[in-house]
Amino acid sequence: MSADFELLEEEKRRHGWGCILVLPEQFKAFLEKTEPRVHLDIGCCTGLLRGFVEEHSCAEYIGLDVWHYGTKIDIWASGELLPLRPGSVDTASFIEVLEHIPDYPRALREVLAAVKKGIFVQSVICYDRCAIGDRTHYHVLHPVTLERLCRLLGFREVEHGVVKGTFWLAAYK
């Protein structure tokens, strides 16, 4: 087992990384607004978002991750290089994932091409103190900066908010 995999496993145990949907109302509102037929969960971990997507939409769920967690992952790939045709999914999500992707602007460009309707991002606003000692965090994200990037990349409508130190962002094409 690689040292990086052990780090990810430890973070998953300590923080619920990629596993816990802590802002269900905001994500549910996103699903209701976009009415997806196919939803891509980037950084799906063990696919715990599958049940939520299936319960609150009629969407087919596709889980994508770079690691295998002992469960079925639909697509084994990086968010920086999506093996998808343009417009092949309606919506996508990054739940506690974007800060773990080394080139997250590239991941957003990739997903912009793949989605027809929009994306949902959720991340803890941790600033520098959360990243200390955690080599899996490549970035400290802020919703306003992420909104600017999404608009620059071509998303036409962006909304965001903060709930208990966790921010959410919904960007629409």
Secondary structure by P-SEA (a helix, b strand, c coil): ccaaaaaaaaaaaccccccccccaaaaaaaaaaacccbbbbcccccccaaaaaaaccccbbbbbbcccccccccccccccccccccccccccccccccccccaaaaaaaaaaaacccbbbbbbbccccccccccccccccccaaaaaaaaaaaccccccccccccbbbbbbcc
